[in-house]
Amino acid sequence: MNITIKLEELHRKMLSEIQDYAIILLDTEGTILTWNKGVEQIKGYKEGEIVGQNFRIFYLPEDRQAKLPEKLIELATREGTARHVGRRVRRDGTIFWGSIVITAIHDAEGNVVGFTKLTRELRDGEVE
């Protein structure tokens, strides 16, 4: 077996199996391209329900109206990373505190070609 193929497969499986963190691959517009089990665990979405949706779905209406998701994408584009702690919405409408990191992904020429979004649910008493 080709070691490169084996490592790529293991890497993909590693990311998909993590449940304590929601790990999402976004395109440059914020559309969800890939998902891991943490998205289901933390946010309540199954893969078929969330892939193809825009990540704005995870934000409260007032945050969407204030264009917080777009501001975070813009910051990650400019700075390479955007961090935010705030309230997020689960599929069932319940709200939770989450810590997110959005990281820009670059091509060989340095152009932003997408983003990773990592979300961790903060429990009572937890400090980021």
Steps between C-alpha positions, in 0.01 A plus 500: 500500500619850417601670827371840376153357436503330839597825679236702314235246590609494866504880513147519357378236747672675791320826429164337433503300826572791741188570705607766755557759226285586201741515205367643177659581165352813341537642152587869459131596531446306823322200345557181700694247289590233757390409848617284789312314773556791737255708294232243573605472866519875570264658249253217437532481121552183303733519200226501237321786677795737529734446204414763238354743756671829590661509843284804586242239607693456828458865606217680678275720282642818653857382424400421142338842470821662632690292240720336766565187287615714207718715729669187636569374145641843406724500808626148427569605141702803614671360809504126430287422805186628668396406854167562670317389812126542498158346487429252223184320385449124483281330243217471757516876571666475840785738568847418629824687567766413248859590433586507131814534294481561127829445315563600139628230261736626229607362162862492380477864388369618839138550392229408749316196363289408803484487877496253784259574782555339837232530768524390862201516730572684823335348803397681820800646676735443207717789396656526158 
